[in-house]
């Protein structure tokens, strides 16, 4: 048995909101008792009070989560200034939480601590990892690299970086009843869990295939031996680099690509700063997308996950979308989840959030990758 339930409230009062969420979950649970959960919350709630209320109703639950840039669920669909909680019940899937603190100091050691803490409680080998880590004190790529080292290379990692409603000042992560920053909370799933996923952005590469020739983490100085700004001016004229025109960064086989979005540039040095690290010598192209391309990607991501689900009856869907997609789509952001719901003829509990960077393998055969401006779907079940 693997059962999930979802609660979602947009009540601005923290106590009223968590009471509504818990009542929705209790009503759906029946006699089942949840063993783990994941909480997505807007930045302005009293998070400590919310976590204490959840643990008072469900003592001993393995709970992680964090703050977001918008919340998604099958209860209220897309919302901002809300909280949503997904609870997991199972007698055949082990789900245990771990946390690494002060990750900006030593991401390799801290992510290892989080993985070892969760693995120490489990009797089986992990099948997948969910995470909702810090985004502002350290590169998301560094956190992901640490998790990949700590886990077996065959354990895929899914999730998104915590947000703060586009203020870029401070994000929070949740572990049990604690409200943390600069941390990496994780949930490890083991046992008979079945899962599939889909990744799509809507952006497609255009123009000349080029190579990164000088980069320092997320600051790109040169492309094909020339200032990175010249590369963008070739395509955009006098327009500055923007998230509407990210870079498609190809993997080693040049068959797949992931997205890197620009956030700032330096006219004097000709450099461009991106939301995440870009590998040295990476093969790249500039990319473009229209509104309909972006919206179609959420449906493609969901359908790819659904078509590849290895069982016959999925129990839940988790969604991780990007703050840049929400900002570009504006009032049409709500259509991302609605597009996924139109693909189903039955109710599937769903939960997710808008993040500062998405985490998932590009496809079933590749290692976990860090993404920008991408829509990730993860489908879970045991049948």
Wavefront OBJ file of the C-alpha trace (Angstrom):
o trace
v 0.000 0.000 0.000
v 1.222 3.494 -0.855
v -1.243 6.309 -0.282
v -0.784 10.068 -0.544
v -3.068 12.875 0.587
v -2.805 16.619 0.035
v -3.958 19.684 1.944
v -3.734 23.259 0.667
v -4.855 26.575 2.169
v -4.535 30.207 1.091
v -5.761 31.573 4.433
v -3.310 34.372 5.334
v -3.401 33.480 9.044
v -0.780 30.814 9.834
v -2.801 28.934 12.465
v -6.014 28.984 10.417
v -4.104 27.882 7.305
v -2.397 24.886 8.921
v -5.621 23.848 10.666
v -7.415 23.857 7.296
v -4.593 21.884 5.652
v -4.555 19.309 8.471
v -8.321 18.911 8.390
v -8.222 18.254 4.634
v -5.476 15.648 5.129
v -7.232 13.933 8.048
v -10.438 13.713 6.040
v -8.608 12.030 3.130
v -6.492 9.733 5.308
v -9.338 7.836 6.937
v -7.735 5.306 9.278
v -4.308 5.500 7.613
v -1.369 7.041 9.474
v 1.243 9.016 7.477
v 4.902 8.219 7.966
v 6.393 11.147 6.022
v 5.490 14.420 4.358
v 6.705 17.448 2.435
v 5.537 21.009 3.100
v 5.730 23.912 0.627
v 5.044 27.371 2.077
v 5.059 31.034 1.095
v 7.721 33.105 2.848
v 5.535 35.230 5.160
v 3.911 32.520 7.294
v 4.876 31.618 10.885
v 6.683 28.460 9.808
v 7.642 27.274 13.297
v 3.999 27.352 14.397
v 2.918 25.456 11.257
v 5.519 22.709 11.771
v 4.619 22.327 15.449
v 0.929 21.952 14.581
v 1.708 19.244 12.004
v 3.848 17.299 14.467
v 1.217 17.656 17.187
v -1.340 15.943 14.935
v 1.144 13.469 13.392
v 3.879 12.853 16.021
v 7.017 11.158 14.728
v 6.373 12.008 11.077
v 9.441 12.367 8.828
v 8.863 15.886 7.485
v 10.871 18.174 5.216
v 10.027 21.200 3.071
v 10.758 24.849 2.606
v 9.718 28.243 1.332
v 8.792 28.813 -2.312
v 7.950 31.269 -5.061
v 4.428 29.895 -5.559
v 2.654 26.699 -4.570
v 0.834 24.025 -6.613
v -1.600 21.308 -5.563
v -4.499 19.213 -6.786
v -6.634 20.974 -4.129
v -6.226 24.679 -4.997
v -4.053 24.354 -8.133
v -1.604 27.327 -8.503
v -1.498 29.781 -5.600
v 0.794 32.357 -4.056
v 0.800 33.178 -0.324
v -0.380 29.681 0.593
v 0.811 26.451 2.237
v 0.421 22.947 0.840
v 1.263 19.621 2.479
v 1.608 16.157 0.904
v 1.598 13.174 3.293
v 2.813 9.653 2.448
v 1.375 6.443 3.975
v 2.811 3.009 3.212
v 3.473 -0.392 4.759
v 5.937 -1.370 2.033
v 7.924 1.823 1.296
v 10.425 3.236 3.788
v 10.686 7.052 3.809
v 13.228 8.709 6.093
v 14.441 12.300 6.458
v 17.907 13.730 6.971
v 19.356 17.232 7.055
v 22.702 18.896 6.493
v 23.296 22.262 8.160
v 25.521 25.218 7.133
v 25.942 23.790 3.663
v 27.745 26.864 2.303
v 30.757 26.016 4.506
v 31.412 22.505 3.163
v 28.754 21.226 0.724
v 30.418 17.813 0.265
v 30.570 17.036 4.007
v 27.170 18.569 4.842
v 25.234 16.761 2.104
v 26.944 13.535 3.185
v 25.669 14.128 6.740
v 22.108 14.527 5.441
v 22.288 11.298 3.439
v 23.916 9.305 6.271
v 21.297 10.518 8.763
v 18.427 9.323 6.561
v 20.156 6.062 5.562
v 20.892 5.197 9.209
v 17.148 4.888 9.880
v 16.444 2.726 6.819
v 16.729 -1.060 6.447
v 16.810 -0.984 2.630
v 18.825 0.605 -0.172
v 17.528 4.051 -1.269
v 15.621 4.133 -4.554
v 15.205 7.911 -4.897
v 15.930 11.156 -3.065
v 13.706 14.220 -2.679
v 15.276 17.521 -1.615
v 14.316 21.179 -1.069
v 17.640 22.888 -0.273
v 18.993 26.414 0.200
v 19.354 28.566 -2.930
v 20.954 31.872 -1.958
v 24.029 31.082 0.192
v 25.567 28.556 -2.191
v 25.353 27.265 -5.744
v 22.649 24.657 -6.321
v 25.109 22.765 -8.504
v 27.489 22.411 -5.513
v 24.655 20.995 -3.368
v 23.647 18.573 -6.112
v 27.241 17.441 -6.646
v 27.512 16.713 -2.907
v 24.299 14.676 -2.891
v 25.423 12.725 -5.955
v 28.705 11.853 -4.219
v 26.923 10.793 -1.027
v 24.322 8.655 -2.792
v 24.930 5.773 -5.157
v 25.205 7.138 -8.714
v 22.094 5.109 -9.627
v 19.900 6.924 -7.064
v 18.103 9.777 -8.883
v 17.541 13.059 -7.059
v 14.441 15.220 -7.535
v 13.349 18.565 -6.144
v 13.875 22.287 -6.340
v 15.739 25.039 -4.507
v 13.878 27.050 -1.871
v 12.511 30.489 -2.830
v 11.350 33.661 -1.107
v 8.813 35.157 -3.536
v 11.490 36.784 -5.708
v 12.951 38.908 -2.891
v 16.307 37.050 -3.075
v 17.045 37.869 0.578
v 16.512 34.750 2.699
v 14.984 31.323 2.191
v 13.977 28.719 4.787
v 14.179 24.954 4.852
v 12.089 22.688 7.086
v 13.236 19.562 8.939
v 10.835 18.001 11.436
v 9.872 21.010 13.658
v 12.944 23.115 12.774
v 13.008 26.192 10.522
v 16.502 26.447 9.028
v 18.526 28.412 6.462
v 21.675 27.376 4.588
v 20.516 23.755 4.905
v 19.793 20.636 2.837
v 16.782 18.583 3.983
v 16.198 15.301 2.147
v 13.725 12.392 2.061
v 15.026 8.980 0.984
v 12.532 6.450 -0.432
v 13.324 2.718 -0.396
v 11.406 -0.536 -0.699
v 8.809 -1.242 -3.391
v 8.431 2.369 -4.584
v 7.790 2.758 -8.324
v 8.446 6.083 -10.040
v 8.912 7.877 -13.329
v 9.640 11.447 -14.289
v 9.484 13.975 -17.104
v 11.605 17.066 -17.821
v 10.703 19.776 -20.345
v 11.366 23.497 -20.689
v 9.777 24.628 -23.981
v 12.944 26.465 -24.991
v 14.648 25.284 -28.187
v 18.205 26.056 -29.342
v 18.730 28.364 -32.315
v 21.709 29.780 -34.166
v 25.349 28.786 -34.143
v 26.680 25.961 -31.986
v 29.417 27.484 -29.792
v 31.747 26.568 -26.955
v 32.416 28.116 -23.545
v 36.082 29.159 -23.473
v 36.288 31.090 -20.166
v 33.972 30.657 -17.174
v 34.178 30.901 -13.380
v 31.283 28.868 -11.950
v 28.198 30.904 -12.930
v 30.041 33.899 -14.443
v 30.553 33.380 -18.170
v 33.375 35.497 -19.614
v 34.018 34.137 -23.100
v 32.278 32.111 -25.800
v 34.373 30.964 -28.785
v 37.214 33.154 -27.472
v 35.134 36.366 -27.538
v 33.324 38.268 -24.756
v 30.100 36.512 -23.758
v 28.175 39.776 -24.228
v 29.230 39.864 -27.915
v 27.598 36.442 -28.358
v 24.302 37.799 -27.012
v 24.547 41.086 -28.968
v 24.918 39.036 -32.182
v 21.413 37.647 -31.619
v 19.675 40.364 -29.574
v 21.253 43.555 -30.934
v 21.205 46.183 -28.209
v 18.845 44.212 -25.967
v 20.538 42.965 -22.751
v 20.748 39.235 -21.875
v 17.489 38.134 -20.262
v 15.738 35.023 -18.984
v 13.619 35.018 -22.159
v 16.804 33.996 -24.025
v 18.706 31.481 -21.871
v 21.526 29.201 -22.963
v 20.960 25.562 -23.925
v 23.930 23.664 -22.425
v 24.473 20.281 -24.079
v 25.538 17.103 -22.285
v 28.639 15.117 -23.277
v 26.834 13.219 -26.023
v 25.279 16.439 -27.352
v 21.929 14.608 -27.495
v 20.239 16.441 -24.611
v 20.562 19.877 -23.117
v 19.675 21.728 -19.924
v 18.920 25.419 -19.489
v 20.957 28.201 -17.867
v 19.236 31.582 -17.420
v 21.137 34.907 -17.307
v 20.488 37.241 -14.361
v 23.042 40.059 -14.815
v 25.841 41.264 -17.055
v 28.948 43.445 -16.868
v 29.438 45.822 -19.775
v 33.055 46.523 -18.855
v 34.253 42.884 -18.690
v 31.761 41.607 -21.238
v 30.722 38.861 -18.807
v 27.264 37.473 -18.057
v 26.171 36.035 -14.700
v 23.803 33.044 -14.782
v 21.502 31.495 -12.173
v 23.738 28.391 -11.987
v 27.192 27.101 -12.884
v 28.171 26.380 -16.497
v 30.935 23.795 -17.173
v 34.144 24.928 -18.836
v 34.322 23.885 -22.537
v 30.564 23.253 -22.557
v 28.845 23.258 -25.950
v 26.033 25.809 -26.005
v 23.436 27.564 -28.129
v 21.178 30.500 -27.377
v 17.548 29.388 -26.898
v 14.131 30.934 -27.395
v 10.505 30.040 -26.581
v 7.041 31.492 -26.994
v 4.298 31.449 -24.334
v 2.632 28.439 -25.925
v 5.969 26.558 -26.077
v 6.473 27.119 -22.343
v 2.945 26.016 -21.478
v 3.150 22.982 -23.756
v 6.290 21.893 -21.885
v 4.380 21.348 -18.634
v 2.034 18.967 -20.453
v 4.961 17.245 -22.194
v 6.768 16.818 -18.860
v 3.681 15.290 -17.233
v 2.806 13.017 -20.167
v 6.383 11.766 -20.414
v 6.317 10.858 -16.718
v 2.883 9.246 -16.997
v 3.754 7.237 -20.124
v 6.917 5.892 -18.490
v 5.351 4.977 -15.137
v 6.348 1.308 -14.611
v 3.139 0.326 -12.796
v -0.568 0.537 -13.612
v -1.895 2.865 -10.923
v 0.196 5.879 -9.818
v -0.517 7.322 -6.371
v 0.874 10.853 -6.564
v 2.550 13.511 -8.693
v 5.095 16.087 -7.564
v 5.809 19.188 -9.653
v 8.881 21.448 -9.627
v 8.689 24.511 -11.870
v 10.883 27.611 -12.113
v 10.338 31.143 -10.818
v 11.435 32.446 -14.244
v 8.608 30.499 -15.913
v 6.135 32.021 -13.454
v 7.470 35.524 -14.088
v 7.391 35.159 -17.881
v 3.934 33.531 -17.917
v 2.419 36.058 -15.495
v -1.301 35.395 -15.028
v -1.014 32.341 -17.311
v 1.247 30.525 -14.796
v -1.845 28.758 -13.436
v -2.169 26.986 -16.817
v 0.980 24.937 -16.150
v -0.739 22.702 -13.587
v -4.071 22.874 -15.398
v -2.389 21.445 -18.517
v -1.293 18.388 -16.522
v -4.749 17.860 -15.013
v -6.325 17.793 -18.493
v -4.246 14.678 -19.283
v -6.008 12.603 -16.628
v -9.439 10.969 -16.455
v -9.041 10.216 -12.732
v -7.958 12.111 -9.625
v -4.225 12.008 -8.874
v -3.065 13.793 -5.694
v -0.528 16.425 -6.719
v 1.740 18.902 -4.960
v 4.616 21.154 -5.973
v 6.128 24.595 -6.056
v 7.967 27.265 -8.050
v 11.690 27.100 -7.257
v 15.001 28.868 -7.767
v 16.374 25.865 -9.724
v 15.047 22.392 -10.527
v 16.720 19.016 -9.924
v 16.097 15.845 -11.949
v 17.811 13.567 -14.485
v 17.213 14.800 -18.048
v 15.940 11.325 -18.967
v 15.732 7.813 -17.492
v 19.273 6.924 -18.553
v 21.190 10.009 -17.432
v 22.557 11.246 -14.118
v 20.699 13.874 -12.118
v 21.129 17.392 -13.535
v 20.518 20.920 -12.256
v 18.112 22.974 -14.392
v 16.797 26.504 -14.844
v 13.448 27.487 -16.428
v 12.301 23.854 -16.512
v 9.160 21.940 -15.500
v 9.803 18.630 -13.709
v 7.147 16.002 -12.986
v 7.767 13.074 -10.621
v 5.121 10.337 -10.412
v 5.126 7.920 -7.450
v 3.292 4.693 -6.574
v 3.686 0.991 -5.802
v 1.239 -0.606 -8.252
l 1 2 3 4 5 6 7 8 9 10 11 12 13 14 15 16 17 18 19 20 21 22 23 24 25 26 27 28 29 30 31 32 33 34 35 36 37 38 39 40 41 42 43 44 45 46 47 48 49 50 51 52 53 54 55 56 57 58 59 60 61 62 63 64 65 66 67 68 69 70 71 72 73 74 75 76 77 78 79 80 81 82 83 84 85 86 87 88 89 90 91 92 93 94 95 96 97 98 99 100 101 102 103 104 105 106 107 108 109 110 111 112 113 114 115 116 117 118 119 120 121 122 123 124 125 126 127 128 129 130 131 132 133 134 135 136 137 138 139 140 141 142 143 144 145 146 147 148 149 150 151 152 153 154 155 156 157 158 159 160 161 162 163 164 165 166 167 168 169 170 171 172 173 174 175 176 177 178 179 180 181 182 183 184 185 186 187 188 189 190 191 192 193 194 195 196 197 198 199 200 201 202 203 204 205 206 207 208 209 210 211 212 213 214 215 216 217 218 219 220 221 222 223 224 225 226 227 228 229 230 231 232 233 234 235 236 237 238 239 240 241 242 243 244 245 246 247 248 249 250 251 252 253 254 255 256 257 258 259 260 261 262 263 264 265 266 267 268 269 270 271 272 273 274 275 276 277 278 279 280 281 282 283 284 285 286 287 288 289 290 291 292 293 294 295 296 297 298 299 300 301 302 303 304 305 306 307 308 309 310 311 312 313 314 315 316 317 318 319 320 321 322 323 324 325 326 327 328 329 330 331 332 333 334 335 336 337 338 339 340 341 342 343 344 345 346 347 348 349 350 351 352 353 354 355 356 357 358 359 360 361 362 363 364 365 366 367 368 369 370 371 372 373 374 375 376 377 378 379 380 381 382 383
